[in-house]
């Protein structure tokens, strides 16, 4: 792929075919890809935390609630219908295994937040690779809508 865009933690984008692929690397974070296959519009986010509790809305991509809302708003302005969107997710690992504290279970908290928000909006998740205790290199192909995942354990899969 020749035109690849990497997103970093806390970043989100919406594109209508300016790129061939969107990449990122996640551990406890969630790589979220929302796509409108019919209109060829894709939103992507590298979500670090479940909700924005401090009111700092300048970092919308960092939080599940703000990132998803921001992406959907832009996609709707570009002509997408929420009911026609599909989602692919990866990440949400339990990286810190030395503590059973809920505070350190960021991966599970991120998974639950993202799934609850999407469920409330009626948007279907078509594929996911979530949990575990390892990082993932993610590539979302905007031409085929395939999510290619290479784990830090050496496993590769396409969903």
KEDO-267925 format. One record per atom (N, C-alpha, C): residue number from 1; x, y, z. Coordinates in Angstrom, 3 decimals, always signed. Atoms other than C-alpha are relative to their C-alpha. Example, Ala and Ser with C-alpha at 12.3 -4.5 7.8 and 13.67 -1.06 7.14 Angstrom:
# residues 2
+-----+----------+----------+----------+
: pos :        X :        Y :        Z :
+-----+----------+----------+----------+
:   1 :   +0.890 :   -1.190 :   +0.000 :
:   1 :  +12.300 :   -4.500 :   +7.800 :
:   1 :   +0.900 :   +1.200 :   +0.000 :
:   2 :   -0.820 :   -1.190 :   -0.060 :
:   2 :  +13.670 :   -1.060 :   +7.140 :
:   2 :   -0.770 :   +1.090 :   +0.730 :
+-----+----------+----------+----------+
END
This chain:
# residues 159
+-----+----------+----------+----------+
: pos :        X :        Y :        Z :
+-----+----------+----------+----------+
:   1 :   +0.836 :   -1.173 :   +0.000 :
:   1 :   +0.000 :   +0.000 :   +0.000 :
:   1 :   +0.885 :   +1.242 :   +0.000 :
:   2 :   -0.886 :   -1.152 :   +0.165 :
:   2 :   +1.444 :   +3.305 :   -1.028 :
:   2 :   -0.366 :   +1.204 :   +0.864 :
:   3 :   +0.407 :   -1.189 :   -0.746 :
:   3 :   -0.587 :   +5.917 :   +0.869 :
:   3 :   -0.579 :   -0.421 :   +1.348 :
:   4 :   +0.381 :   +0.518 :   -1.318 :
:   4 :   -0.668 :   +4.902 :   +4.537 :
:   4 :   +0.040 :   +1.134 :   +1.011 :
:   5 :   +0.089 :   -1.017 :   -1.061 :
:   5 :   -1.733 :   +7.128 :   +7.445 :
:   5 :   +0.062 :   -0.705 :   +1.340 :
:   6 :   -0.104 :   +0.551 :   -1.350 :
:   6 :   -0.635 :   +6.260 :  +10.976 :
:   6 :   -0.700 :   +0.944 :   +0.973 :
:   7 :   +0.588 :   -0.816 :   -1.056 :
:   7 :   -2.715 :   +7.447 :  +13.908 :
:   7 :   +0.633 :   -0.403 :   +1.327 :
:   8 :   -0.635 :   +0.219 :   -1.298 :
:   8 :   -1.274 :   +7.804 :  +17.391 :
:   8 :   -1.049 :   +0.066 :   +1.113 :
:   9 :   +0.911 :   +0.025 :   -1.138 :
:   9 :   -2.806 :   +7.479 :  +20.841 :
:   9 :   -0.728 :   +1.340 :   +0.147 :
:  10 :   +0.815 :   -1.182 :   -0.188 :
:  10 :   -5.675 :   +9.897 :  +21.289 :
:  10 :   -0.384 :   +0.723 :   -1.276 :
:  11 :   +0.296 :   -0.645 :   +1.280 :
:  11 :   -6.027 :  +10.701 :  +17.590 :
:  11 :   -1.171 :   -0.702 :   -0.682 :
:  12 :   +1.040 :   +0.582 :   +0.850 :
:  12 :   -9.008 :  +10.188 :  +15.301 :
:  12 :   -0.020 :   +0.740 :   -1.326 :
:  13 :   +0.133 :   -0.622 :   +1.319 :
:  13 :   -9.632 :  +10.858 :  +11.621 :
:  13 :   -1.247 :   -0.558 :   -0.686 :
:  14 :   +1.043 :   +0.471 :   +0.903 :
:  14 :  -12.403 :  +10.559 :   +9.051 :
:  14 :   +0.497 :   +0.294 :   -1.404 :
:  15 :   -0.519 :   -0.160 :   +1.358 :
:  15 :  -11.432 :  +10.015 :   +5.437 :
:  15 :   -0.948 :   -0.620 :   -1.019 :
:  16 :   +0.746 :   +0.607 :   +1.103 :
:  16 :  -13.176 :   +9.383 :   +2.152 :
:  16 :   +0.971 :   -0.249 :   -1.144 :
:  17 :   -0.924 :   +0.538 :   +1.003 :
:  17 :  -10.483 :   +7.566 :   +0.221 :
:  17 :   +1.253 :   +0.816 :   -0.273 :
:  18 :   -1.282 :   -0.662 :   +0.234 :
:  18 :   -7.474 :   +9.852 :   +0.671 :
:  18 :   +1.163 :   -0.926 :   +0.297 :
:  19 :   -1.053 :   +0.946 :   -0.377 :
:  19 :   -5.521 :   +6.871 :   +2.041 :
:  19 :   -0.353 :   -1.403 :   -0.474 :
:  20 :   +0.222 :   +1.422 :   +0.279 :
:  20 :   -5.061 :   +3.205 :   +1.183 :
:  20 :   -0.163 :   -0.792 :   +1.286 :
:  21 :   +0.052 :   +0.716 :   -1.271 :
:  21 :   -4.644 :   +2.198 :   +4.816 :
:  21 :   +0.204 :   +0.969 :   +1.159 :
:  22 :   -0.215 :   -0.730 :   -1.245 :
:  22 :   -4.750 :   +3.496 :   +8.383 :
:  22 :   +0.602 :   -0.993 :   +0.982 :
:  23 :   -0.698 :   +0.902 :   -0.910 :
:  23 :   -2.318 :   +1.971 :  +10.866 :
:  23 :   +0.096 :   +0.595 :   +1.402 :
:  24 :   -0.282 :   -0.419 :   -1.365 :
:  24 :   -1.705 :   +2.103 :  +14.600 :
:  24 :   +0.553 :   -1.184 :   +0.772 :
:  25 :   -0.444 :   +1.059 :   -0.912 :
:  25 :   -0.245 :   +0.120 :  +17.495 :
:  25 :   -0.737 :   +0.202 :   +1.309 :
:  26 :   +0.754 :   -0.097 :   -1.255 :
:  26 :   -2.375 :   -0.650 :  +20.552 :
:  26 :   +0.387 :   -1.099 :   +0.977 :
:  27 :   -0.113 :   +0.964 :   -1.094 :
:  27 :   -1.988 :   -2.373 :  +23.892 :
:  27 :   -1.353 :   -0.024 :   +0.682 :
:  28 :   +1.289 :   -0.094 :   -0.688 :
:  28 :   -4.774 :   -1.533 :  +26.345 :
:  28 :   -0.958 :   +0.936 :   -0.729 :
:  29 :   +0.839 :   -0.893 :   +0.808 :
:  29 :   -6.053 :   +1.097 :  +23.907 :
:  29 :   -0.826 :   -0.809 :   -0.998 :
:  30 :   +0.855 :   +0.621 :   +1.008 :
:  30 :   -8.724 :   +0.327 :  +21.324 :
:  30 :   +0.236 :   +0.673 :   -1.352 :
:  31 :   -0.020 :   -0.482 :   +1.383 :
:  31 :   -8.210 :   +0.679 :  +17.574 :
:  31 :   -1.412 :   -0.205 :   -0.530 :
:  32 :   +1.394 :   +0.020 :   +0.439 :
:  32 :  -11.684 :   +1.552 :  +16.284 :
:  32 :   -0.067 :   +0.448 :   -1.447 :
:  33 :   +0.199 :   -0.352 :   +1.406 :
:  33 :  -12.608 :   +1.560 :  +12.597 :
:  33 :   -1.488 :   -0.066 :   -0.304 :
:  34 :   +1.409 :   -0.105 :   +0.378 :
:  34 :  -16.078 :   +2.750 :  +11.582 :
:  34 :   -0.011 :   +0.270 :   -1.501 :
:  35 :   -0.036 :   -0.242 :   +1.445 :
:  35 :  -16.783 :   +2.431 :   +7.894 :
:  35 :   -1.370 :   -0.117 :   -0.652 :
:  36 :   +1.191 :   -0.035 :   +0.838 :
:  36 :  -19.504 :   +3.161 :   +5.376 :
:  36 :   +0.456 :   -0.543 :   -1.353 :
:  37 :   -0.489 :   +0.678 :   +1.200 :
:  37 :  -18.824 :   +0.672 :   +2.618 :
:  37 :   -0.608 :   +0.601 :   -1.267 :
:  38 :   +0.713 :   -0.536 :   +1.155 :
:  38 :  -21.401 :   +2.181 :   +0.269 :
:  38 :   +0.586 :   +1.345 :   -0.460 :
:  39 :   -0.506 :   -1.332 :   +0.330 :
:  39 :  -20.013 :   +5.745 :   +0.422 :
:  39 :   +1.522 :   +0.090 :   +0.082 :
:  40 :   -1.461 :   +0.082 :   -0.102 :
:  40 :  -16.388 :   +4.666 :   +1.050 :
:  40 :   +0.566 :   +1.067 :   +0.952 :
:  41 :   -0.440 :   -0.927 :   -1.044 :
:  41 :  -16.041 :   +6.805 :   +4.186 :
:  41 :   +0.422 :   -0.843 :   +1.201 :
:  42 :   -0.497 :   +0.743 :   -1.157 :
:  42 :  -13.960 :   +5.558 :   +7.121 :
:  42 :   +0.424 :   +0.960 :   +1.100 :
:  43 :   -0.454 :   -0.716 :   -1.183 :
:  43 :  -13.481 :   +6.894 :  +10.624 :
:  43 :   +0.864 :   -0.947 :   +0.810 :
:  44 :   -0.896 :   +0.831 :   -0.806 :
:  44 :  -10.647 :   +5.629 :  +12.811 :
:  44 :   +0.407 :   +0.777 :   +1.243 :
:  45 :   -0.446 :   -0.629 :   -1.244 :
:  45 :   -9.626 :   +6.298 :  +16.401 :
:  45 :   +0.919 :   -0.942 :   +0.755 :
:  46 :   -0.885 :   +0.725 :   -0.914 :
:  46 :   -6.889 :   +5.222 :  +18.795 :
:  46 :   -0.417 :   +0.449 :   +1.402 :
:  47 :   +0.648 :   -0.372 :   -1.259 :
:  47 :   -8.904 :   +5.307 :  +22.028 :
:  47 :   +0.827 :   -0.485 :   +1.187 :
:  48 :   -0.842 :   +0.320 :   -1.150 :
:  48 :   -6.918 :   +5.437 :  +25.275 :
:  48 :   -0.786 :   -0.242 :   +1.284 :
:  49 :   +0.768 :   +0.086 :   -1.242 :
:  49 :   -9.607 :   +5.784 :  +27.962 :
:  49 :   -1.499 :   -0.042 :   -0.297 :
:  50 :   +1.438 :   +0.165 :   +0.243 :
:  50 :  -13.331 :   +5.014 :  +28.348 :
:  50 :   -0.792 :   +1.303 :   -0.121 :
:  51 :   +0.818 :   -1.214 :   -0.004 :
:  51 :  -14.771 :   +8.445 :  +29.184 :
:  51 :   +0.824 :   +1.214 :   +0.397 :
:  52 :   -0.627 :   -1.274 :   -0.363 :
:  52 :  -13.805 :  +12.073 :  +29.504 :
:  52 :   -0.656 :   +0.480 :   +1.289 :
:  53 :   +0.557 :   -0.383 :   -1.303 :
:  53 :  -14.317 :  +12.785 :  +33.183 :
:  53 :   +0.434 :   +1.394 :   +0.436 :
:  54 :   -0.529 :   -1.290 :   -0.444 :
:  54 :  -12.311 :  +16.000 :  +33.448 :
:  54 :   -0.521 :   +1.183 :   -0.809 :
:  55 :   +0.569 :   -1.077 :   +0.803 :
:  55 :  -14.267 :  +18.012 :  +30.873 :
:  55 :   +0.920 :   +0.552 :   -1.075 :
:  56 :   -0.950 :   -0.475 :   +1.007 :
:  56 :  -11.192 :  +18.462 :  +28.624 :
:  56 :   -0.372 :   -0.571 :   -1.366 :
:  57 :   +0.480 :   +0.488 :   +1.286 :
:  57 :  -12.891 :  +18.099 :  +25.267 :
:  57 :   +0.933 :   +0.323 :   -1.157 :
:  58 :   -0.952 :   -0.307 :   +1.061 :
:  58 :   -9.830 :  +19.272 :  +23.351 :
:  58 :   +0.708 :   -1.266 :   -0.487 :
:  59 :   -0.633 :   +1.271 :   +0.375 :
:  59 :   -8.537 :  +15.663 :  +23.281 :
:  59 :   -1.083 :   -1.042 :   -0.308 :
:  60 :   +1.155 :   +0.847 :   +0.291 :
:  60 :  -11.629 :  +14.092 :  +21.726 :
:  60 :   +0.362 :   -1.425 :   -0.388 :
:  61 :   -0.377 :   +1.338 :   +0.442 :
:  61 :   -9.790 :  +11.136 :  +20.200 :
:  61 :   +0.479 :   -0.904 :   +1.113 :
:  62 :   -0.548 :   +0.761 :   -1.120 :
:  62 :   -8.428 :  +10.032 :  +23.557 :
:  62 :   -1.060 :   -0.832 :   +0.721 :
:  63 :   +1.070 :   +0.603 :   -0.790 :
:  63 :  -11.799 :   +9.052 :  +25.044 :
:  63 :   -1.049 :   -0.664 :   -0.900 :
:  64 :   +0.976 :   +0.749 :   +0.807 :
:  64 :  -14.276 :   +6.457 :  +23.734 :
:  64 :   -1.249 :   +0.826 :   -0.272 :
:  65 :   +1.250 :   -0.739 :   +0.187 :
:  65 :  -17.327 :   +8.635 :  +24.317 :
:  65 :   +0.149 :   +1.157 :   -0.981 :
:  66 :   -0.184 :   -1.159 :   +0.876 :
:  66 :  -15.940 :  +11.736 :  +22.603 :
:  66 :   +0.464 :   -0.390 :   -1.403 :
:  67 :   -0.517 :   +0.417 :   +1.315 :
:  67 :  -14.087 :   +9.951 :  +19.785 :
:  67 :   -1.118 :   -0.546 :   -0.879 :
:  68 :   +1.079 :   +0.604 :   +0.797 :
:  68 :  -17.076 :   +7.901 :  +18.663 :
:  68 :   -1.008 :   +1.066 :   -0.419 :
:  69 :   +0.961 :   -1.063 :   +0.313 :
:  69 :  -19.427 :  +10.894 :  +18.859 :
:  69 :   +0.546 :   +0.925 :   -1.089 :
:  70 :   -0.620 :   -0.905 :   +0.984 :
:  70 :  -16.997 :  +13.097 :  +16.883 :
:  70 :   +0.060 :   -0.634 :   -1.382 :
:  71 :   -0.081 :   +0.700 :   +1.285 :
:  71 :  -16.443 :  +10.494 :  +14.162 :
:  71 :   -1.378 :   -0.113 :   -0.639 :
:  72 :   +1.354 :   +0.160 :   +0.551 :
:  72 :  -20.164 :   +9.823 :  +13.756 :
:  72 :   -0.551 :   +1.319 :   -0.518 :
:  73 :   +0.474 :   -1.315 :   +0.426 :
:  73 :  -20.937 :  +13.528 :  +13.526 :
:  73 :   +0.591 :   +0.373 :   -1.363 :
:  74 :   -0.658 :   -0.317 :   +1.278 :
:  74 :  -18.391 :  +14.009 :  +10.721 :
:  74 :   -0.505 :   -0.917 :   -1.111 :
:  75 :   +0.472 :   +0.948 :   +1.020 :
:  75 :  -19.502 :  +10.860 :   +8.891 :
:  75 :   -1.422 :   +0.328 :   -0.443 :
:  76 :   +1.372 :   -0.379 :   +0.360 :
:  76 :  -23.143 :  +11.960 :   +9.022 :
:  76 :   -0.001 :   +1.239 :   -0.892 :
:  77 :   -0.098 :   -1.208 :   +0.843 :
:  77 :  -22.188 :  +15.364 :   +7.581 :
:  77 :   +0.459 :   -0.348 :   -1.408 :
:  78 :   -0.481 :   +0.446 :   +1.313 :
:  78 :  -20.472 :  +13.495 :   +4.729 :
:  78 :   -1.024 :   -0.898 :   -0.704 :
:  79 :   +1.062 :   +0.761 :   +0.641 :
:  79 :  -23.699 :  +11.580 :   +4.022 :
:  79 :   -0.232 :   -1.404 :   +0.515 :
:  80 :   +0.187 :   +1.360 :   -0.535 :
:  80 :  -23.371 :   +8.386 :   +6.062 :
:  80 :   -1.257 :   -0.089 :   +0.861 :
:  81 :   +1.146 :   +0.323 :   -0.846 :
:  81 :  -26.386 :   +6.805 :   +7.728 :
:  81 :   +0.511 :   -0.927 :   +1.102 :
:  82 :   -0.516 :   +0.788 :   -1.136 :
:  82 :  -25.552 :   +5.462 :  +11.210 :
:  82 :   -0.415 :   -1.460 :   -0.099 :
:  83 :   +0.512 :   +1.387 :   +0.061 :
:  83 :  -27.666 :   +2.354 :  +10.598 :
:  83 :   +0.706 :   -0.850 :   -1.065 :
:  84 :   -0.710 :   +0.729 :   +1.050 :
:  84 :  -25.506 :   +1.417 :   +7.573 :
:  84 :   +1.491 :   -0.171 :   +0.294 :
:  85 :   -1.421 :   +0.050 :   -0.333 :
:  85 :  -22.146 :   +1.666 :   +9.347 :
:  85 :   +0.397 :   -1.347 :   +0.580 :
:  86 :   -0.577 :   +1.218 :   -0.569 :
:  86 :  -19.920 :   -1.239 :  +10.322 :
:  86 :   +1.210 :   +0.376 :   +0.850 :
:  87 :   -1.106 :   -0.254 :   -0.922 :
:  87 :  -17.303 :   -1.458 :  +13.050 :
:  87 :   +0.928 :   -1.209 :   +0.040 :
:  88 :   -1.008 :   +1.013 :   -0.315 :
:  88 :  -14.070 :   -3.394 :  +13.446 :
:  88 :   +0.847 :   +0.557 :   +1.139 :
:  89 :   -0.729 :   -0.408 :   -1.207 :
:  89 :  -12.192 :   -3.288 :  +16.754 :
:  89 :   +1.174 :   -0.919 :   +0.264 :
:  90 :   -1.122 :   +0.811 :   -0.464 :
:  90 :   -8.850 :   -4.470 :  +18.071 :
:  90 :   +0.644 :   +0.694 :   +1.188 :
:  91 :   -0.710 :   -0.553 :   -1.151 :
:  91 :   -6.895 :   -4.013 :  +21.294 :
:  91 :   -0.663 :   -0.372 :   +1.309 :
:  92 :   +0.611 :   +0.233 :   -1.304 :
:  92 :   -8.064 :   -3.717 :  +24.870 :
:  92 :   +0.730 :   -1.049 :   +0.829 :
:  93 :   -0.775 :   +1.019 :   -0.721 :
:  93 :   -5.254 :   -5.890 :  +26.254 :
:  93 :   +0.165 :   +0.369 :   +1.474 :
:  94 :   -0.315 :   -0.180 :   -1.420 :
:  94 :   -4.534 :   -6.341 :  +29.950 :
:  94 :   +1.522 :   -0.005 :   +0.100 :
:  95 :   -1.460 :   -0.116 :   +0.040 :
:  95 :   -0.961 :   -5.070 :  +29.865 :
:  95 :   +0.610 :   -0.108 :   +1.402 :
:  96 :   -0.510 :   +0.019 :   -1.381 :
:  96 :   -0.478 :   -4.550 :  +33.624 :
:  96 :   -0.607 :   -1.183 :   +0.740 :
:  97 :   +0.532 :   +1.216 :   -0.622 :
:  97 :   -0.892 :   -8.051 :  +35.069 :
:  97 :   +0.371 :   -0.132 :   +1.466 :
:  98 :   -0.446 :   +0.125 :   -1.383 :
:  98 :   +0.698 :   -7.375 :  +38.433 :
:  98 :   -1.018 :   +0.491 :   +1.008 :
:  99 :   +0.998 :   -0.527 :   -0.918 :
:  99 :   -2.417 :   -5.784 :  +39.904 :
:  99 :   -1.393 :   -0.431 :   -0.419 :
: 100 :   +1.391 :   +0.361 :   +0.303 :
: 100 :   -6.017 :   -6.892 :  +40.161 :
: 100 :   -0.908 :   +1.216 :   +0.138 :
: 101 :   +0.768 :   -1.223 :   -0.168 :
: 101 :   -7.115 :   -3.306 :  +40.784 :
: 101 :   -0.721 :   +0.372 :   -1.291 :
: 102 :   +0.802 :   -0.436 :   +1.150 :
: 102 :   -9.871 :   -2.067 :  +38.481 :
: 102 :   +0.667 :   +1.179 :   -0.706 :
: 103 :   -0.700 :   -1.146 :   +0.560 :
: 103 :   -7.776 :   +1.063 :  +37.964 :
: 103 :   +0.976 :   -0.417 :   -1.090 :
: 104 :   -0.996 :   +0.460 :   +0.966 :
: 104 :   -5.177 :   -0.969 :  +36.080 :
: 104 :   -0.601 :   -0.899 :   -1.078 :
: 105 :   +0.647 :   +0.831 :   +1.010 :
: 105 :   -7.717 :   -2.917 :  +34.025 :
: 105 :   -0.555 :   +0.881 :   -1.119 :
: 106 :   +0.386 :   -0.981 :   +1.011 :
: 106 :   -7.786 :   -0.225 :  +31.359 :
: 106 :   -0.547 :   -0.672 :   -1.253 :
: 107 :   +0.449 :   +0.705 :   +1.197 :
: 107 :   -8.161 :   -2.701 :  +28.489 :
: 107 :   -1.452 :   -0.420 :   +0.088 :
: 108 :   +1.392 :   +0.451 :   -0.167 :
: 108 :  -11.371 :   -4.257 :  +29.833 :
: 108 :   -0.942 :   +1.195 :   +0.099 :
: 109 :   +0.842 :   -1.198 :   -0.120 :
: 109 :  -12.737 :   -0.818 :  +30.768 :
: 109 :   -0.224 :   +0.647 :   -1.362 :
: 110 :   +0.135 :   -0.555 :   +1.353 :
: 110 :  -12.058 :   +0.425 :  +27.227 :
: 110 :   -0.943 :   -0.845 :   -0.855 :
: 111 :   +0.877 :   +0.902 :   +0.768 :
: 111 :  -13.718 :   -2.636 :  +25.663 :
: 111 :   -1.451 :   +0.223 :   +0.388 :
: 112 :   +1.379 :   -0.165 :   -0.479 :
: 112 :  -16.827 :   -2.258 :  +27.833 :
: 112 :   -0.582 :   +1.341 :   -0.428 :
: 113 :   +0.492 :   -1.328 :   +0.369 :
: 113 :  -17.125 :   +1.476 :  +27.159 :
: 113 :   -0.329 :   +0.074 :   -1.486 :
: 114 :   +0.218 :   -0.060 :   +1.450 :
: 114 :  -16.747 :   +1.149 :  +23.376 :
: 114 :   -1.218 :   -0.832 :   -0.396 :
: 115 :   +1.131 :   +0.863 :   +0.363 :
: 115 :  -19.184 :   -1.764 :  +23.131 :
: 115 :   -1.334 :   +0.581 :   +0.480 :
: 116 :   +1.242 :   -0.597 :   -0.518 :
: 116 :  -21.780 :   -0.018 :  +25.319 :
: 116 :   -0.441 :   +1.189 :   -0.846 :
: 117 :   +0.327 :   -1.166 :   +0.827 :
: 117 :  -21.609 :   +3.190 :  +23.275 :
: 117 :   -0.535 :   -0.442 :   -1.358 :
: 118 :   +0.435 :   +0.472 :   +1.320 :
: 118 :  -21.911 :   +1.324 :  +19.967 :
: 118 :   -1.357 :   -0.693 :   +0.085 :
: 119 :   +1.284 :   +0.676 :   -0.196 :
: 119 :  -24.753 :   -0.821 :  +21.294 :
: 119 :   -1.126 :   +1.028 :   +0.180 :
: 120 :   +1.005 :   -1.053 :   -0.217 :
: 120 :  -26.633 :   +2.286 :  +22.499 :
: 120 :   -0.362 :   +0.707 :   -1.297 :
: 121 :   +0.241 :   -0.684 :   +1.276 :
: 121 :  -26.284 :   +3.789 :  +19.014 :
: 121 :   -0.523 :   -0.944 :   -1.080 :
: 122 :   +0.514 :   +0.973 :   +0.963 :
: 122 :  -27.352 :   +0.577 :  +17.281 :
: 122 :   +0.940 :   -0.276 :   -1.164 :
: 123 :   -0.978 :   +0.255 :   +1.058 :
: 123 :  -24.124 :   +0.236 :  +15.285 :
: 123 :   +0.619 :   -1.372 :   +0.238 :
: 124 :   -0.448 :   +1.380 :   -0.179 :
: 124 :  -23.031 :   -3.322 :  +14.665 :
: 124 :   +1.508 :   -0.157 :   -0.150 :
: 125 :   -1.407 :   +0.380 :   +0.078 :
: 125 :  -19.585 :   -4.688 :  +15.301 :
: 125 :   +0.049 :   -1.238 :   -0.874 :
: 126 :   -0.063 :   +1.131 :   +0.922 :
: 126 :  -18.762 :   -6.976 :  +12.389 :
: 126 :   +1.193 :   -0.911 :   +0.275 :
: 127 :   -1.165 :   +0.822 :   -0.325 :
: 127 :  -15.366 :   -8.166 :  +13.642 :
: 127 :   +0.777 :   +0.663 :   +1.130 :
: 128 :   -0.788 :   -0.529 :   -1.106 :
: 128 :  -13.179 :   -7.815 :  +16.704 :
: 128 :   +1.109 :   -0.964 :   +0.374 :
: 129 :   -1.108 :   +0.759 :   -0.569 :
: 129 :   -9.902 :   -8.977 :  +18.190 :
: 129 :   +0.390 :   +0.756 :   +1.271 :
: 130 :   -0.102 :   -0.761 :   -1.237 :
: 130 :  -10.020 :   -7.844 :  +21.812 :
: 130 :   +0.528 :   -0.849 :   +1.150 :
: 131 :   -0.463 :   +0.658 :   -1.214 :
: 131 :   -8.421 :   -8.665 :  +25.154 :
: 131 :   +1.409 :   -0.541 :   -0.142 :
: 132 :   -1.336 :   +0.581 :   -0.003 :
: 132 :   -5.393 :  -10.817 :  +25.789 :
: 132 :   +0.950 :   +0.833 :   +0.845 :
: 133 :   -1.013 :   -0.727 :   -0.775 :
: 133 :   -2.146 :   -9.569 :  +27.300 :
: 133 :   +1.181 :   +0.414 :   -0.882 :
: 134 :   -1.037 :   -0.318 :   +0.979 :
: 134 :   -0.225 :   -8.451 :  +24.207 :
: 134 :   -0.430 :   +1.180 :   -0.872 :
: 135 :   +0.265 :   -1.103 :   +0.903 :
: 135 :   +0.059 :   -5.498 :  +21.866 :
: 135 :   -0.315 :   -0.487 :   -1.403 :
: 136 :   +0.381 :   +0.321 :   +1.368 :
: 136 :   -1.145 :   -5.390 :  +18.297 :
: 136 :   +0.396 :   +1.125 :   -0.945 :
: 137 :   -0.231 :   -0.919 :   +1.115 :
: 137 :   +0.108 :   -3.702 :  +15.123 :
: 137 :   -1.213 :   -0.157 :   -0.913 :
: 138 :   +1.264 :   +0.050 :   +0.736 :
: 138 :   -3.040 :   -2.820 :  +13.179 :
: 138 :   +0.140 :   +0.726 :   -1.332 :
: 139 :   +0.113 :   -0.665 :   +1.300 :
: 139 :   -3.543 :   -2.032 :   +9.493 :
: 139 :   -1.417 :   -0.216 :   -0.509 :
: 140 :   +1.340 :   +0.079 :   +0.577 :
: 140 :   -7.011 :   -1.228 :   +8.157 :
: 140 :   +0.107 :   +0.407 :   -1.462 :
: 141 :   -0.071 :   -0.231 :   +1.438 :
: 141 :   -7.171 :   -1.517 :   +4.367 :
: 141 :   -1.303 :   +0.677 :   -0.441 :
: 142 :   +1.192 :   -0.752 :   +0.381 :
: 142 :   -9.573 :   +1.140 :   +3.085 :
: 142 :   -0.571 :   -0.417 :   -1.352 :
: 143 :   +0.514 :   +0.499 :   +1.276 :
: 143 :   -9.930 :   -0.595 :   -0.283 :
: 143 :   -0.808 :   -1.276 :   +0.181 :
: 144 :   +0.675 :   +1.289 :   -0.212 :
: 144 :  -11.003 :   -4.009 :   +1.065 :
: 144 :   -0.770 :   -0.054 :   +1.320 :
: 145 :   +0.587 :   -0.066 :   -1.347 :
: 145 :  -12.150 :   -3.011 :   +4.600 :
: 145 :   +0.449 :   -1.159 :   +0.889 :
: 146 :   -0.574 :   +1.056 :   -0.830 :
: 146 :   -9.945 :   -5.776 :   +6.026 :
: 146 :   +0.868 :   +0.618 :   +1.085 :
: 147 :   -0.833 :   -0.411 :   -1.119 :
: 147 :   -8.299 :   -5.347 :   +9.402 :
: 147 :   +1.065 :   -1.065 :   +0.188 :
: 148 :   -1.122 :   +0.928 :   -0.108 :
: 148 :   -4.855 :   -6.945 :   +9.486 :
: 148 :   +0.673 :   +0.246 :   +1.351 :
: 149 :   -0.510 :   -0.108 :   -1.359 :
: 149 :   -3.566 :   -7.640 :  +12.990 :
: 149 :   +1.234 :   -0.871 :   +0.149 :
: 150 :   -1.231 :   +0.740 :   -0.314 :
: 150 :   -0.016 :   -8.632 :  +13.901 :
: 150 :   +0.243 :   +0.176 :   +1.485 :
: 151 :   -0.208 :   -0.100 :   -1.441 :
: 151 :   +0.321 :   -9.433 :  +17.585 :
: 151 :   +1.478 :   +0.008 :   +0.340 :
: 152 :   -1.385 :   +0.005 :   -0.450 :
: 152 :   +3.517 :   -8.910 :  +19.544 :
: 152 :   +0.448 :   -1.407 :   +0.367 :
: 153 :   -0.346 :   +1.411 :   -0.232 :
: 153 :   +3.374 :  -12.675 :  +20.129 :
: 153 :   +0.296 :   -0.725 :   -1.311 :
: 154 :   -0.360 :   +0.578 :   +1.294 :
: 154 :   +3.983 :  -13.229 :  +16.406 :
: 154 :   -1.155 :   -0.579 :   -0.785 :
: 155 :   +1.177 :   +0.540 :   +0.703 :
: 155 :   +0.432 :  -14.181 :  +15.397 :
: 155 :   -0.558 :   +1.081 :   -0.915 :
: 156 :   +0.599 :   -0.933 :   +0.959 :
: 156 :   -1.067 :  -12.561 :  +12.298 :
: 156 :   -1.365 :   -0.517 :   -0.414 :
: 157 :   +1.336 :   +0.385 :   +0.466 :
: 157 :   -4.734 :  -12.567 :  +11.342 :
: 157 :   -0.666 :   +1.160 :   -0.706 :
: 158 :   +0.785 :   -1.000 :   +0.716 :
: 158 :   -7.155 :  -10.737 :   +9.104 :
: 158 :   -1.460 :   -0.212 :   +0.354 :
: 159 :   +1.437 :   +0.089 :   -0.334 :
: 159 :  -10.690 :   -9.927 :  +10.179 :
: 159 :   -0.759 :   +1.030 :   -0.808 :
+-----+----------+----------+----------+
END
